[in-house]
Amino acid sequence: MQVQLAGEARRPDRESEDFAAASPEALVLLDGSSSPTGLESGCRHGTPWYVRRLGVHLLARLTDRADRSIGECLADAIAETAALHGGRCDLGHPNTPAAMVVAARRHGAALEYLVLGDSLLVLQFKDGPPKVIGDNQRFPGGEELRRQVWSTVPGSAERAALHLEYVLAVRAARNTGNGPWIAAASPKAARYAETGFVDAERLHAVAALTDGASRYTERFGLGSWADALRLLAESGPGELIAQVRAVERTDTACERWPRGKAHDDASALYALL
């Protein structure tokens, strides 16, 4: 694979909670689950620390354990990262650091892939339209709360209160069987990832995007997925993110395009096969 990647934190004064890395055989993209400032997590390390270590361990597993399925590689990486926390972190806390995951690797004549959460993997075929995989852990119980958050004024006390209510509801339900699954401290979450194989000969390229970057198509409608892939191929992931940022700056009140944050961490990866 020939890989290009780019990422940008949502604010210059904040550390990005995304992670992207690749080798000639594999790629990983993680989107950390952010929390309101001051919300306890039971962990002394934080989300950026978690996504970097999980991402590195997952990439290593993908490249050196061809005998393990891609889901098993994620489970192994989750367990290995959990062991790094040490005894001072409460990994049973509902707000323990967690992440959405996209991964892919060459496996013989096929591309093997995995997506867990609302990040996306886009398959660009040599013939036919793109196929979008992901956003597979919806939480219907929180949708009304999320709409209420989006209907309030950004920066207002009302929005902060509703956002906290939404965050607590999601965290109480996730990884319990009653809500979304996410890569956190339990390897069990890997069982619920969307996985599969595609004949690599059918593919021209693949793209992986966190939800901050997929706003290009999913939220702002700047173009179709075919347009997004063309932009990635011709100008690179950095340009796609730059165009997302330009639109965000025209709607900092989140009125034209309702969303939880005016800006989000954004990362994108484009790999030619």
Buried (B, 14 or more C-beta within 10 A) or exposed (E): BEBBBBBBBBEEEEEBBBBBBBBEBBBBBBBBBBBEEEEEBBBEBBBBBBBBBBBBBBBBBBBEEBEBBBBBBBBBBBBBBBEEBEEEBBBEBBBBBBBBBBBBBBBEEBBBBBBBBBBBBBBBBEEEEBBBBBBBBEBEBBEEBBEBBBEBEBEEEEBBEBBBBBBBBBBBBBBEEEBBBBBBBBBEBBEBBBBBEBEBEBBBBBBBBBBBBBBBBBBBEBBEBEEBBEBBBEEBBBBBBBBBBEBBEEBEEBEEBBBBBBBBBBBBBBBEB
